Amino acid sequence: MQIAIAAGVTVLATGLFLAPLSNELDDQAMRRALAIAETAASTRVAADLLSSRPTADGPVQAEAERVRAASGAEYVVVMDRRGVRWSHTDRREIGRVVSTDPSEALAGRHVMELDSGTLGRSARGKVPLRDGTGAIVGAVSVGIAYDSVHERLLAAIPGMLAYAGGALAAGALAAYLISRRLQRQTHDLAFSDISALLAEREAMLHSLREGVVALDGGGRIRLMNDEAQRLLGLGPDAAGRPLDEVLGAGRTTEVLAGRVRGDDLLAVRGSRVLVANRMPTDDGGAVITLRDRTELERLGRELDATRGLIDALRAQDHEHANHMHTLLGLLELELHQEAADFVTEVVGVHRSTAEQITERIHDPLPAALLVGKATVAAERGVSLRLTPDTLLPDRLVDPRGLVTVVGNLVDNALDAAAGSADPRVEVELRAEGRTVVLVVCDSGPGVPADRRELVFSEGWSTKEPPAHGRRGLGLALVRRLAERQGGSARAGESADGGARFTVVLPDALTGPDAPADRRPEPRPEPEPASTAGETR
């Protein structure tokens, strides 16, 4: 196809060149004839014309033949004002009237033309013949054989064809080299195969239930399938634009641009939790796949909360069995008053614990979680307390998310505090405007300064992993949930040397700003929410 195009262009260029060349040669021949005529139309020839007769051996004929021989013209004809020839190549034509109209030349105008006469077709030039006073006494007509012009044109064609052939050969070589390069780049696929592959790719991309984003070497979006547009909240107009411009600053952009490396990287876009994997391409770009983990993360948080409630119910069941055994023993010993006092005390402590928590934490989900955790703490011999600054209104945007954060931090604190000299965990949950601040302190060994960021890494844990799964997910989930809301999670040291975890959740409350300085009214009941080792 390329060779055919090159040959067609060569033929067209040659034809376009030859067409004006013929006209140019004609023009040159006519101008040459005119120049010869002007040379021959001298005052001496005019004087000879006036002083002699038109004969074959006259001075006018001799001068005309001399000019013709010197210039190579086909003929040089000198005529008087009547059009009678005084010179001619054929001597028999001398004394006869010319075969073409000489009126324009006799009128004083120069004439260039292609015309046919007694000697055939020729390129002609005619000029007036003037005497010494400038008066027109005749005309001079010079002709150049048209066959010589045609021969010059034909003589130029072989050279033109040689140049055209060289250009065609160079074009054919270039076409061959380009064809070989294209074959290597397309892996010897035919045009029909490439078209079929493109159609199959489009169908495959748009049918995938995973998002696919392709970037070029400059970081611009080359293509996105429908699922990627849905997960990232973008439209078709994002194609061709830089990734940073389309998505804005944030972890999602960092992950997709390759500035954060790793496999199965988590990123948050809007309310969606995405898992991204990035594969570089040979041209410096990359292909990113996106999977939606939103539902899985939500189910995981609900599962964590459910496990916490199950643990609380199991602890309460164990504690209830102990209470029943104690009460049965008192009744068998016929210590009826002591049995009544024991029942009153147990019911009062549980009621006091629940009332203290619900007075400080108004949302039912985190309040119920802490009531259950207090029971679990008592079962494990750990004191779980709320600080005096704790106050949380019932206007949470995402109560389940807060339950997940509180549950993970309290579980870790209970594990760390268990076995210490004075095992205790303190929870502070307060509102500052629309921001929720959670602080959990324990009496455990604490977190070394060089590991306070490492503890939030997914998969990192100081505990032995269980046989059915892996550890190191709780704190990583806490930080992801906090960062998804624009907040933070950090580890520090408590006042007594244990661990102190602080989570800040901006805009976690709805409605008007919650007062940050409200404090609960003092209660007449005793202080502890749940304390290990106390007499029930």
PyMOL commands that set and color helices and strands:
alter all, ss='L'
color gray80, all
select helices_A, chain A and resi 2-40+43-51+59-71+91-93+103-106+146-185+191-207+226-232+236-238+243-247+251-257+294-332+336-360+364-379+399-417+449-451+454-456+474-484
alter helices_A, ss='H'
color red, helices_A
select strands_A, chain A and resi 75-80+111-117+120-130+136-145+211-215+221-224+265-269+272-280+286-292+383-386+424-432+435-442+488-493+499-505
alter strands_A, ss='S'
color yellow, strands_A
deselect
rebuild
show_as cartoon
